[in-house]
Amino acid sequence: MYKIVTFLLILTLNAFAFTPNAEEHVKLSATAIGLNDNPYLVISLKNDDHWHTYWKNPGDAGLTIKFEIFENGNKKDFKALSWPAPKKYLEAGDILAYGYSGTNHFFYELPRNFYNKELEIKGTWLVCKDICIPGSATTKIKLGTTGWGENHSFKVTAKDIGATFSKLPKLTATPNNLEIFLTKAKEENKLSIQYTLTNFNFKNFNKKSNLLTPYLQPPFDYKHEKLYFDKTNNTLYGRMYVDWDGEYEEPEWPLPQDGIFKKPIVAKFLVQFDKSKKPILIKHSFKQFAMTGDESMESFFKTLIPVTGKTIDIKSSSSSDDKSLLYFILFAFLGGLILNLMPCVLPVISLKLFGLVVHSNESKSKILKHNLAYTAGVISSFMALAAVILFLKSSGEKIGWGFQLQSPGFVFTMMIILFVMALNMLGLFEFITPGGRSLGNTQIKKGMGGDFLNGILATILSTPCSAPFLGTALTFAFTTGPSSIFIIFFFVGFGLSFPFILTGFFPKLISFLPKPGMWMEKLKNILGFTLLLTFVWLYDVLANIIDFSASGIYLNIIFTLIFMAFFFRKYITKIFFWNIVFFALPIALTVNLISNDGLKVDYRTKSKIQKTNGQIWNKWSQESMDRLKVQKKWVFIDFTAKWCLTCKVNKKLVLETDSFSKFVKENKLELLIADWTKRDDYITDFLNKYKIVGVPAYFLQRPNGEIIHLGETISIGKIRDNMK
């Protein structure tokens, strides 16, 4: 509506202005030419100096250029190519416009063998300088026997046309480092398009243009784009408010109260952020919008650096960048250090401590080698994990911390490894392990390969856990460039292995442990049972990912046969043929399970209600949050996963206690649970919005819809304090 009023005002002023005809400021010409072995009609416009015409989306005011093509009085609908990327103009009164100055070329596909034809081209436009003047012009072009021809009122060269043609935006998939989402703004009938750009050298950023330049798309009425750098210049954040003009549609289209559009709105954007490359054209389908989040983003934007048309000296802020990076490195190290105390890593850490006891009588240099082998296993695994994450992000995947345990194949593989290791610790067979060939026998001093494997297992089992400090560091890593991912992951691994690096250089730190002896055989069995408990945990994870009713019998038989194969070899016979037969059976069943998609993720929705300790937990969704906001209720939200042992500990200590149940009843607190055991992009997007990459994560929604992030640790006191 604002655009209409502005345009009417412009026309009213122009009605009283004594100005030359607009044709004196804009010239029209036409060319028929072959480009890349295809024939094109090229319509060229030349604006006088300091005058400009308007793009397909003119901006806050103005009229787009229009062309009509006729042959013998009949209108021809030749297919138009994308228009050249426009310039951005900020006119008096903070009026934003997209348009063209100088000479510009517009391309239409000509039918092949379109010879000896005469075309008439009519152009209309609004040309502006200090004032705006509507104008029009007509030109004709005779196509020769080759199909080519020209009619120029100003100089146009094939070189200039070819240069423009090579830079035309083409429809492309949305870049992997660009994320776009839509939220409800505070004002009535207003939305907010928010977007982030990562993994980009911002020294090449084109600050004189929009990051996203929108094409006209009713009922969206786009406002000005605002861009912000973070303090480390690793991420660019953008926001563009949108007025909802659905009330002017026929039939009227009110803004949906539940955030879900009756039909998807497919918006087109011109994307131009790298001044060394040509712009691209993308389409983004908006099916719904988040009902909350704009206010929190408003607060977040206040901590960032606004981008203006002026140059930002990225180099001058390097000292603050280094300081910020060191801050996250420290958090990564501390988070990795604390992972040693997390329940998911304890079984493997216990194995490593067992190995330290075995090697306690060796020389200092050999002890150091064992511990460095463990450290190498940890850090190399974290580097491999960083590379996988970088690859998946570049391919457009939405991932978070612990994502690999959302893969049934990975979980099944880990179950086999841990089950076989447990059988080894329980004495069914022997191979070189972190403690040597026979863990109670100190005569064999080898096992650095086992130490390296132990480091790999420690890394794999630590990734489902989130610890204090770790979430902050991981968020920084997941939302910044490739180098930051590798740096942060290196220091998480360094923190996880640091206690063993210390004991490698200072073996006397473990002098409090008893000397090797027969007691170790009993401890070895205990450690075998801890590995079995870890196996049971992964069994539960897998059962919640796949269709267990169909594949469960296969899994049970496979692990029973694995146990029988080792038992048969240990206590009945070691004849090679029979061992081949017994080990071939579980292998054959495994191949059959995989080939029949028995390890495929089961995305069927289970019960939307969970009952625990008298509490009713409803399945989380953005719609359920919005519904409870309308009802003015307090809401507690638990983002969890079956593979997250920290989540399970928090449940046992807090969420499944009688005290919590009493607190929920007294405060009429609604409970929502978001289960991230399986991949769920809605959960991933919600967590990413609040700069969270892993679980557990706890939120409180106030009756007014305000969202409060409570962190990865929870207590009744913390919830109570935030409800005041």
N, C-alpha and C positions, 0 to 999 in steps of 0.2 A: 504494500500500500504506500509505503514511504517513497518507493521509486516512482510510482505513478504521480504522486503529488509533486515531487521534484521535477519530473519531466514536464508536467503541465505548467509549472512555474517558468521553466526554461523557454517553452514555446510562447508563453505570454510575454516574456521580456523580449524575445526575438521579434514578436509582432510589431513592437514599437521601435525596433532598432533599424537604423538606416545603414545597411551593410551591402557590400557587393554580393552577387550570386555565389553560392557555394562552389559552383563549377570553376570559379577563378582560383579556388584553393585546393581542389582535388581534380586530378586528371585521370581518365579511364582509357585503357588500351587492352588489346587482346592478341594472343599468339596461339597458334596450333603447332605443336612440336612433339617429337618422339623422345621419350625418356625411359631408359631401361627396356627398350624394345616395345614400349606401349605408347599409344597416342594419347595426348592430353590437350585439353583446352585450358589455356592459362590466362586468367583475367588479372590485370595489373592495375593497381591504384597508386598514384603518387600524390602525397600530401605536401603542401607548401611548408617551408620551414616554420617550426613552432606550432603547427596545426596538427591535430590528430583526429582519427576516426575510431570507431568502436568495434570490439571483438564480439564473438557470439554471446558472451555474457558481458554486457557493457559496464556492470558494476552498480554503484549506487544510483546512477542516472545515465542518460544517453540512449542511443538507439543503435542496434547492431547493423552492420552493413548487410545489404540484401542484393542478390543478383538474380535476374531472370533471363533465360536464354530462349530465343525463338528461331524457328525455321519456317519460312513461308507463313508467318503469323501464328504458327502452332507452337505452344510452349513445350520445350524439351526438358525432361527430367534426367539430366546426366548425373551420374554418381559423383558427389563431391568428396575430395580427400580432406583430411584434417587441415584446419587452418593453421597458419604459422603461429607460433607461440606469441602472445601479446606482451606489451609492456604494461607496467603498473604506473598509473598516474594518481597523485594525490592532489586534488584540486581545492580551490578555496572553499572554506567551510567544512574541511575534513571529508570531502566527497571523494570516494575511491572509484577509479575507473580503470578498465582494461581495454587497451586499444593499440593503434598503430600510428607511427609517424614515418616520414620518409616514404620509400617505395616498397610495396609488398605485393606478393603474387599468390593467387588462389587457383587451385587446380581442380579440373573436372575430367573424368574419364570419357574419352570419345570412343564411339563404336569403331571397330576396325573397318577398313575400306569405306570410310565416311568421306568420299571424294566429291569434288565439284559441288559443294554445298555452300550456301551463304547463311551465316548465323548473325542474328541481331542480339546484342547484349545490352540490357538495361540495368543500371546500378543506382541504388538509392542509399543515402547515408546521412549522418549528422556529423559535421566537422566542427571542432571546437578549438578555440585559443582562449582569449579573454571572454569571448561570447561563443555561442553555439549556433550554427546555421544549418538548416536542413538543405540537402542538395541532391541532385540526380544528374545522370548523363547517359547517353546512348552511343554505342559504337557498333560497327559492322565488320565482319571478317569473312573473306572469301577463301574457302579451302580449295587448294589446287588439286592437280591430278595425283599428287602424292599424299594428299590429306593435310599438308602443312600450309600455313599462311600466317600473315601478321597485319596488324593495323595499329600503329603506334602513334600516340600524340606526344610521346616523350621517349627518350632513349631507353630501350630495354635490350639486354644482351642475353644470349643463350647461357653464358657463364653465370650471370646473376640468377637466372631462372633455375639452373641446375643446383646452384648453391642453396637456394631456398628449398628446393625439392628434397635435397639430401638431409635437411634439418627438420622436415615435417614430423610432428609427433605421431607415433604409431601405437595402436592398442597393444598393451603389454600386460602381463600378469603383475600384480602388485609386488613391488620389491620386497624381499624377505626381511629387510631391515626396517620396513615401514609398517607400523601397526595403527589401525584406525578404529575408533569405537565411538558410540553415540550415547549421550546421557541427557537426562532432563535437567534444564536450568531452573533457577529459582523462580524467574518470572513466568507468568502464565503464558501458555502457547509459545514457549521458547525452548529450543534444544541447544546442545553444545556438542560439536564434533571435536574430539580430542585425538591427537596422534603423536607418535614418537618416532624418531629416526635415530638409529644406532649404527655402529660399525661403519663410520664414514669419516673421511678426513675433512673436517669442517673448515680448513683453510681454503678449500675449493667451493665452499658454499656461496651460492649466488644470493647475496643479501638484498639485491635490488628487485627481486621477484618474489612471488609467493612460493612457499613450499608446495601447497595445494591450491591451484586455481580452479574454482568450480565452474562447470557448465550449468546453464539454467536447468533447473529440475523442480517443477512444481510438485508438491506444495512447499518446498523448501525456499526460503528467501535468505540467502547467505549474507552475513555481515563481514566485517573486516577480520583478516587473519592476524593473530598475535603469536609471535614465536619467542622461545626462551631457550638459552643454553643452560646446562647445569654448570656447576662451579668447576667441574673438571673438563668441560668442553667435550665430553664423551657422548652426550645424548642431546638431541634437539627436541623440544616439546612444542607442540602447536595446538592452538584452539581457535575455533571459528564458531561464533554463535549463529543460530539459524532461527529465524521467525517462522512459525508454522502458519501458512496461509491456507489451510484446508477449508476454512469457512468461506473462501471465495471460489471453491471448486463447485462443479456441478456434476453429481449431487454434492452437498456439503460433506466434508470429511473432517470430523472433529479429531483433535489429538487424542489418541487412545489412552484411557486411564490406567490400563494394565501394562502399558509399555510395548505392546505387540501390534504392529501394523497389520491391517486387514489384508494387505498385499505388500510384498517387498518393494522398497523404493531403491531403484538402481541408479545411483548417482555416478556421474563422470567427472573426473578431475584431471587437470593437466599437472603433472609432477615435474618440477624442475628445481633440483637442489645442487647439482654439480655443474658449475659454470664451464667445465671442460667437456661436457657431454650434452647431447641434444635432449630436449624434454621428451617425456613419454606420456601416453594417455592410459589411464586405468579406469576400471569400473568397480564400484564397491556396492554390494547389496546390503541395505539396512533392513533387517527383518524385525528388529525390536530396538529399544533403547533402555539403558539402565535408569531406574527411577531415582537413584541417589549417586553421589560421587562428585558432582560438580563443585560443591562447596569445599570438599577436601582438596580437590585439585586447585581451587582458587588459593587456598592457604599454601599449597605446595609451590605454586607459581611465584609466590612472593619471595621464596628463597632462591629463585633463579635469576639469571641475567637476561633482561629483555633484549631482543634483537631489533636493531633499527637499520635504516638504510646506510648508516655510517659504518665504517670498518671497525670490527672488534679485533684488538690486538691479542690474538690467542697466545702468542709467545710471552707477552708481558705477564700473563697470569700463571706462568709455569710453576712459580714457587708455591702458589696456593694449590696447584694441581698435585705437586710432589707431596705436599703436606697431607692432602686428602688421600692420596694413594698409600702413604705410610700408615695413615689412620686405618684404612681397610686391611692393609697387610697385617697390622697388629691384631685386629679383630679376627682375621683368618687364622693366625697362629694360635691365639687363645681358644678359638672355637675348636680347632683341631686337637689342641691339648686336652680340652674338656671331653672330647669324644672318647678318650680312653676310659672315662667313667660311665659312659652310656651303656645301657643293658645290651644293645645290639652288638657291641664290639667285645664285651667281656669274655665270651668263650675263647675267642682267638687270642686276646691279650693273655689269658690264663695259659694257653699253649706256649706263648712266647716266654712267659715267666718260667714255665716248666723247663723250656730249653735253656734259659739262663742258669738254672740250677745245675742242669746236666753239664754245662760247659764251664762251671765256676772254677774248676781245678785247672783249666787251660791257661795258657799265657795270655797276657793282656792284649797282645796283637791279634790272637785268634778270636778272643771274645769280641774285640772291635770289629773284626771281619764279619762275624755272625750278625752282629747288630747292624752293621752297614748294609749287609745283604737284605735284612728285614726292611731297613729304611729305603733301599733301592726298590724293593717290591712295592712299598707304599707309594712313594713319589712317582715311580713310573706308571703305576695304576691311575693315579690322579691326573697325570699328564695325558694318558690315553683317554680317560673320561672327559677331560677338557676338549680334546680333539673331537670326540664323538658328539659332545654337546654343540660345539662350533659347527660341525657338519650338519647336524639336525636343524639347528637354527637357520643356517644358510639355505636349507631346503624347505623352509617355511613351517617346520614343526614347532608346536608350542609345548615346551617341556619345563620341568622343574626339578628340584633336588629329589633324588630317589626315583627318577623316572624309569630306570631299568627294571625296578621291581613291579612295574605295571605290565611287563612283558612275560607271558606265561612260559615261553621257551627259556628265558634267562632264569626264572625262578626254578623251573624244573632242573636245569643244569646245575644250579647251586645246590639243590636238594640232593642230587646224586653225589656231588663232591663231598658235601658234609656227611652224608650217610656212610660213604666209603671211609672217610676219615674217622668217623665214630667207631666203625667196625675195626679199624686198625688200632685205635686206642683201647678198645675192649679186648684186643688180643686175637682176633680171628685171622689176622695175617699181619705181615710186617713189610714195610718199605721205609726208605729214608725219610724221616719226618723231622720237624724242628728239633727233636731231641735225639736223633740218631736212629740206627736200625732197630735197636732194642732200647726203649726209652728208659728202662731201669738199669741198663748196663753202661757204665761210664767208659768202657774200653774203646768204644767206637766214637771218634771225635768229629765225624763228618756231619753234614746236614745243612750247608749254606743254601743249597737249592730249596730245601724245606723252609728255611728262613725267608727266602724270597717269596715262596708261595704263601707263607703266612702273612707277609706284608700285603699281598694281593687280596687275600681273604679279608684282612682287617679293613682294607679300603672298601671292598664290596659291601661288607656288613655294616660299615659306618654310614654309608650314604642314605639309608632310610632315616637316620637320626638327625634331629636338629638340636643344637645346643646353644646356650647363651653365647653371644658375640657372633656365632656362625651365620645366623640369618642375615645380619647386616652385611657381612662380607660377601656372602653368596649373592645377595640381591645386587650388589655393586658389580660382581662378576657377570651375572646373567644379563645385565642391562647395559653393559659397556662393550668395548671393542675386544678383538681376539687376544691382544697382548694382556689385557687385564684378566681375562678368564684364566690364562695359563699362570700368570703371576699369583693370583688369589688361590688357585687350586694347588699350586706348588707349596704355598705357605700353610694351607690346611693340612696337606700331607706332612710337611715338616713338623707342624704342631703335634699331629697324631703319633709320629715316630720319635719325637724329641726325648721322651723318657728313656728310650732305648739307646739313643745317641749318647745321652749322658752316662748311662751305665756302661756303654762301650768304652768311653774315655776314662770313666771312674768306676771300675768294677766293685770297689769297696762299698758303693752305695747300696748293694744288695747283700752285704755281709750278714744282715739280720736273717736271711733265709737259711734254713737248715742245709747241711751238707748232703750230697747224694747218698742214697741208700735204698733199702728194700721198701721204705715207706712210699717211694715214688711209684711203685707198681700199683698200690691202692689209689694214689692220687691220679695216676694215668687212667684208671677205670672211671674215677669221678669226672675227669675231663671228657672222657668218652660220652658219659651221660649228658654233660652240658652241651656237647655237640648234637646229641640226639634231641635235646630240647630245642636247639636252634633249628634243627631239621623239622620238628613238629610245628614250630612257628611258620616256617616257609610252606609247610604242607597246608596250614590254615590259610595262608595268603593265596596259594594256588587254587584252593577249593573255592575261594571267593572271586576269582578272576574268570575261571572257565565254567563250562556246564558240567558240574561235578556229578550230576545224576547220570550222565552219559559216559564220562571218562574216569570216574572215581574207581571203578572196579579194575580198570587197566592199571592205574597208578598203584593200587594196593598189591596187585599181583606182581607188578614189576619190582617193587622194593622187597616183597617177600622172596622172589626168585633171586634177587641180588644177595640177600642174606643167606639163602640156602646154598648158593654157589660158593660163597666164601666158607660157610660152615662145612659143606661137603669136602672142599679141598683141605680144610684144616684137620677134620676129625675122621673122614672116611677113606678117601683115596686122593693121591696126587697124580694119578695116571692122566697123561696129557689129553687123551681122547675124551674121557668123561668130563674133564674140566672144560674142554671146548664146548661140549654139549650143554652143560649147566650154565655157562656164561652166555652161550648163544641164545638161550631162551629169553632172558630179559631184554637182550639187544633186539631180538626179533619183535617182541611186543612193543618196545619203544618205537621202532621204525613204523610199525603198524599204527600206533597211536598218533604219531606225527603225520603220516601220510593221509590219515582220515580226519585231519583237522581237530584231533582230540585236545590240542593245546591252543585252540582258537579262543580269543576273548569273547565271553558271553556278555553282550550288552543289554540283555533283557532286564527290564526294570523289576526289581524285587519289591517287597512290601515298602510302602511309603511311610510306615510308622514302625518305630522300634520302641520296645518297652524294656527298661532297665531299672531295677531297684525301685519299682513303682513310678518311675518317670516315663513320660511319653515324649519321644524325640521324633519330630516330623522331618521328612526329607527336605533338605535345603534347596531352594531355588530363588532367583531374583524375584519371581512373582510372589512367592510365599513371604519374603521380606516386605514387599510392597503392600501385600494384603494386611500384614500385622501392623504396618505403619499406619494404614487407614484406620485400623481398630485401636490405635494409640496404645500399643502394648510394648512392654520391655521384652527384648528378644536376646537370648544367648545363643551363639552359633559356634559349633565345634567342627573345624576342618581337620579331618583325620584320615587314616588309612590303615588297613589290616597289617601292612608291612612296617608300620611305624611303631617300634617298641616304646619310644618315648611317649607316644599317644596312649598306649596301653597302661604305662606306669601312671600317667596323669589321671587316667580314668579310675584306676584302682585307688589312688591316693586322694582324689578329690571328687570326680564326677559321679562315681558310683557309691558314694558314702551316704549314710543316713543324714549327715549334717547338710550335704548339698541338697538332698531331697527336701528337707525341712525348709531350707533357704528358698528353694524354687516355689514351694507352696505359699510361704509367707509373703513373697514378693510378686506372686502371680506371674512368674517368669516363663515365657514361651521358649521352648528348646528346639533348635534346628540342628541337624547333623549333615555335613557335606562329606561324603565318602569318596576319597580320591584313590581308592585301591586300584580301580580301573581308570584308564585315561578318560578324562572329562574336560573338554575345552572350556566349558562354562565355568567350572571351578578354577581352571588355570587362568582364565581371563580375569576373574574376580580377584584372585590372589595377586596377579600381576598389577592390577590397578592400585593395590596398596603396597606395591614393591615387596612382595613376598614370593619366594620361590619354593618353599617347602612346607611340610606339616610337621608337628602340629601348629595350628594357628587358631586363635580364639578371638571372637568379636562380640561386641555388645551393641545392639541397636536401641537407641532411645525412642520413646514414643513419638518424637518429632521427626524420626527418620535418620538422625545423626548416627554415623557409624564410628565406633571406637575400637581400635585394634588393641587387644590386651596382651599381645606377644605370644611366645611359644611356651611359656609356663603359666600356670593358672592356680589361683587360690580363691577361696570364698571371700576372703578379705579384699582381694583385688577387684572382684566383681562388685562387692558392696561399696567400695570407695568410689567406683566409677558410676554408681547409680545415685549418688548424692546430687 
